[in-house]
């Protein structure tokens, strides 16, 4: 069974609350062939309980790296997959692990992939989800949907282990998460400059963009196109439409109104046209 894609999968625990759970996660990872563990702003972890629950996974536990924020923990990853057991507008696109695992393995053949798990009490926040390009939800009985942290890691890791034994396609090298996030920040600023986003709640639409582009698994060239689009939109929103109108303006005609005025009306942002009326 191929192991390389599994070693490219990083388990990221965001604000884990107990040493016993961290140790149990390390053991689950060892069982399923995963090695890379990251802890984001963990609570004080008592080594006795973490080592006791890790059993023979001391090596996974000892190599675990700590980060101050989720963005740092996933910065070098080409694909970031969050986990959630809650519904809602920003979480409705989540797939079961069995559906997501082949995509994860295809990406992991040539990229670092992060599987992100939230705190034991309430899971990932909406701010955390902004950094996740795709989402996973584990099917459970509706009577009790919350899983123990180590159980959730084990289920997702198991599906990845099974998928690793099946012939799969290889995803090309993907853009690193830090570059994708920079692109989203620039796009948000650009959309705000033309009034496309509501300034009091830009996340409402931006989550939809993140979801759509997250499914696409962006390559470096895709991110460059996104950044170019953001620059052009910002230029337009900050008055660039006037330059476009000037370049397009033909010689004045004898008819009522010039063609140049019509061109200016077409290329102006909607808000500017409304102010003119």
Buried (B, 14 or more C-beta within 10 A) or exposed (E): EBEEBBBBBBBBBBBBBBBBBBBBBBBBBBBBBBBBBBBBBBEEBBEEBBBEBBEEBBEBBEEBEEBEBBBBBBBEBBBBBBBBBBEEEBBEBBBBBBEBBBBBBBBBBBBBBBBBBBBBEEBBEEEBBBBBBBBBBBEEEEEEEBBEBBBBBBBBBBBBBBBBEEEBEEBBEBBBBBBBBBBBEBBBBBBBBBEBBEEEEBBEBBBEBBBEBBEEBBBBEBBBEBBEBBEEBBBBBEEBBBEBBEEBBEEEEEEEEBBBEEBBEEBBBEEBEEEEE
